[in-house]
Amino acid sequence: MFNGKTILITGGTGSFGQAFVKRVIRDYPKVKRLIVYSRDELKQFEMQQHFPVTTFPFMRYFLGDVRDLNRLMLALRNVDFVVHAAALKQVPAAEYNPMECVKTNVIGGQNLIDGCLANNVRKVVALSTDKAAGPINLYGATKLVSDKLFVAANQLSGERKSRFSVVRYGNVAGSRGSVIPYFKKKVAENCSEIPVTDDRMTRFFITLAQGVDFVLKSFGRMHGGETFVPKIPSFKIKDLADVIAPGVPQKIVGIRPGEKLHEIMIPRDCSHESIEFKEYYVIKPSIYWGRQQDFDVNALGEKSKPVADDFEYSSEHNDWFMNPSEIKGLLDDL
């Protein structure tokens, strides 16, 4: 799909962006151009040491902010596919600086939509988060708005070929700011106890490689307007702490402001719009004007089945739950 095409990834110097670039280089050596769009010149410089233009002549590094529509317009010229990974993601920082989060996650998202429509970008996949499902903090609220904007963008395309979809999954295992490197850091510091938010807390488990793979597959599966949610396992935070720091006492420190006890990726109120495929779920758009689309069959011809009326996809009630030995096996693969 991507050989001979041009791909742009916003927020391309982040954990996901670097893994995505590495994967595209490995699997699509005939890609026409691969554009890393981000606002951090130092991270771009460091990334160019790993993926230099002299070795990979299709690589492009484009300094710019998604808040800057004019810059996006230039960057998106002759682009075929876009992955939108740029976002302000730190929950406490978003609460303290709300409009900065809105400017990047909401206005920046709309800027990208406008730029893609103006340049007839073929397909766009925007990365979402579990925090957008029933949001209780500002970050989650901005991502919910962003998700709605990208889904609704399909109504703006008219006769243009641009199609927009969303991929939603939870925290990525081992990424910057996640609990796994935090626990490992505490162990390296010879801590006397491991801080655990709540011994009931659960989370979904997905690796960077799995996230990249799911995004790439979503390009082939999408009609436009879907929110794709992967089927992934859950684990208990206290079990994770036991695996990383065996024998170290755990101290319950309480839930932080804006934090949930369990992750939810499909709320019960969305069950009537949700369908199930073999490897993932789809939340269908609630409003879809113009083109009549059968979302029950994806673009590859794979058929879905309906979910139960009271279905909710949460880390607490997930059918796929990891025990400590399974957690250890997955950590060894990171």
N, C-alpha and C positions, 0 to 999 in steps of 0.2 A: 504493500500500500504506500509506503513512504519513499521507496527508491525513485529517484527522479523528481521528488517533490521538495518543497521548502517548508520547514517546520520552525515555529517560533514558540519559545517558552518564556512566559513572564515569571519573575522571581527565580530566574534560572540558575542563580548561584547558591540557592538553598540546598538543603539535604535532598529533597525530591529532585530538584533540577539537575544536580550533579549525577544522581543515579539514573535519571532519565537520559541525559546526554550520553553517559557511558553505555547504556543499553542500545540506544539508537546507533551509535558508532559500531557496536558489535554486530547488530542484527540487520542493519540497513546501510551497508558500506557505499551504496550508490545514491544516498540522499543528496539532493541538489545543494541545499543550504540548511544549516542548523543554527538558528539564531538564539543566543542567550541574551534576554532583555532583563536588565536589573539596574538599580540605582547605586550600587556599591562598587566603586572603582577598585578598591583593594581586593574584594572577593573575586571580581572579574580578573584582576591581575593574577591572583593565586590560581584561579581555575585555568587560565591560559598556560600555566606551567604544566598542568596535567593533560590538557587538550590543546596543544599549540596549533596555530593556523598553518605553520610550516609542515607539520605532520598530517594534519587533517584540514586540507584546503577548503572544505565546505563549511568550516566553523566560522561564525561571526559573533562578535561581542558588541552589543549595542547598549550604551549607557542611556538610561532613561527611567522615568517614573510613570506608573500607570495613571497618576493624577494629571499628567501632561498629555492632553489629547493630540496636540500637534506633533509631538514626538512619536506617539503611537502611530499616527497616520503614516509617518515616514517609515517606521520600522516594519509596518504591515504590508508594504507594497510587494505584490507578487508572492505573498505567502499563501500556502495551501491549507496548512493545519496549524492550530494554536492550542497549546496547553496553558491554562491560566492558573499559575501556582502562587502568584504574588499576593501577599496579604500581611496585615499586622495581626499577630496571633496570640500574643501574650495577654492572658485574661486580666491580671492586675494593671498592666500598662494601659489597656483599653479602657478600664474603668476610670483611671486617673486622667487619661487624655482622650475622651470620647470622640471629639470631632476629628482628631487625627485618624482614628480607626475608621470613622465614617468616610472620610475623604479617600482613603486607600481602598477599603473593602467594598464600599457602595459606589461612590463616584468613580473610582478607578475602574470598577467592573463595568459600569455603563460606558465609560470612555473606551474600554476595549471592545465592547459590543458595537459602538458607533464606528470605531476604526475598522473592525472586521467587516461590517456591512458595506462601508464605503469602498473597501478594497476587495470585495467579493471573496473573502476567505471561505474555503470550502466547508471545513468542519472545525468546531471549537469545543473543547472539553474543559470545563471549569472545575477545579478541585474545591470540595466543600468539607464539612466536618460534622461529626456527631453533635457538636454543640449547637448546630443550626436546627436540630430537631427538638422542638419545645424549649427554646432558649431561655436561660435564666441569667445570662450575663450579656454585656454589650457586644463582645466579640461574636457570640453565637447569634445575637440579633442582627448584626451587620451581615453575617454570612447567610442567614435566612433571606434577608433582602436581596443579597447578591444572587442566591440560587433562583429566586423568583424573577429577577431581571434576566438571567440567562435563559430560563425556560420561556419567558414571554418574548425574548428576542426573536424567536422563530416566527412570531406573528408580524414582526417588522420587516422580515426579509422579502416578502412579496414574491416577485419574479426572480429575485436574486437566488443564488445557489447556497448561500450561507445557512448552516444548521448548527444549533447550539444544544449541548447536553451537559449534565452535571454528574460528577462522581463524588460520592460521599463515603468516607470511612473514618475510623477513629484515630487515636494517636498512633503514630508509627513507632514500632519498637526500635529503640536504640538511636532515634533521631535526637537532635539537639533539644534540650529542655524536657525530654521524656524521663520517666521514673527509673528506667533501667540504668542509664549512665549515672544517675544521681545515687542510686543504691550502691553501684560499683565504686563510686568516688568515696562514699562513706566507709566502705570496707577497706579501701586503700589507705584511708586515714586512721585505720585501727579504731573505729568508733566503738564505744561501749554499748550502744543500742542503736537500732534502726528505727527511724521515725516512720510510722505508718498512719495514714490519714484516718482510716476506719477499718476494722477487721472484717466488715461486711462488704467493703468496696470491691467492685468488679470492673474489668476493662476488656475491650476487644483487643486481639493480638493480630497485627499485620506488619510484615517487614517492608522495608523500602523496595526490595526487589518485587515483592508481591503487589505493592501499590503501583509500581511502574507497569508491571505486566497487565494489571487490570485496566489501567488507563489506556494502554495501547490497544487492548482488545475492545474497549468501549468505542473506539473510533470505527471499528468494523461493524459493531452491533447496532449503532445508533441510527435512528430515523431523524432525531431532533426533538428535544422537549423532555426526554427521559431524565430521571435521576437514578443513576446506577448505584447499587449498594452490594458489595461483595459478601458472600457467605464466609465468615472467618470465625475462629474459635474465641472463647472467652477465658479469663483466668481471674483468680482472686489475688488482690494486691498482697495480702499476707502470705500466700503461697509463693509468690514471686520473691518476697523478702526472705523467706525460708531457703529458697534455692540459691539466691545470690549470697546470702549471709547466714549459712547454717550455724545454729547454735548461738547466734547473737540475739539477745533479748530485743523485743519489739516494743516501742513506745507509741501509744495511740495519741496523736496530736490534734485530731479533729479536722473536719472539712474546712477548706479555705473558702473565702468569699467567692461566690460565682461558680463553685465546683459542685458537681453532681455525685451522688453515691454510686450510680450506675450509668453507663453510656446507653443512649437510645439513638438508633439510626433510622428507624421507621416508627413513628408514634402510632398508637392505636387509632387515632382519628384519621390516619391516612390509609387504613387497611382497605377501604373501599376503592382506593385508587392504586393499590399495590398488586403486583403479580410476581410469580416466582418462576425463575428459570433454574437450570441445573446447578449453576455455579454462583448465581446472584439473584437479587431482587430488583425490581424496577418500580419506582413511583411514577405513575403516568401523569402528565400535565392535567390540571383540573379544568383548564379552559384551552381549547385548541381550535382556533378559527381557521377558515380557509380550507387547506388541504385535509382531506379525510385520511386518517392514518390508522392502521391496525397495529397498535402497540403490542398486542398479544403475540405477535410473531416479529422477531427482530429482523434487522436488515440482512442477516445471514440465513434467514429461513428457519431459525430455531423457535419452537413453540413454547409458550408459557402455560402456567395453570394459575387459577385464582388462589389467593390466601384466604384464611378464615376471616369471618366478619370482625372478630375481636383480636386479630393478629397484631402483635407488637414485636419489633425486633430490637431487643435490648440485651446488654451483656449479662444481666441478671438471669434472664429466662432463656438464654441461648441453649439450643439442643446440643451444641458442640462446646463442651467445657473441658479444659485441660487440667490434668492432675500434675503434681510437682515434677514427676519424671518426664512428662511431655514438655513441660515448660523448660526444663533443663536441656532437653534435646534441641528445642528451637533456639535457645540462647546460644548453644554451641555453634549453631549455623550462622549466627549474625556476623 
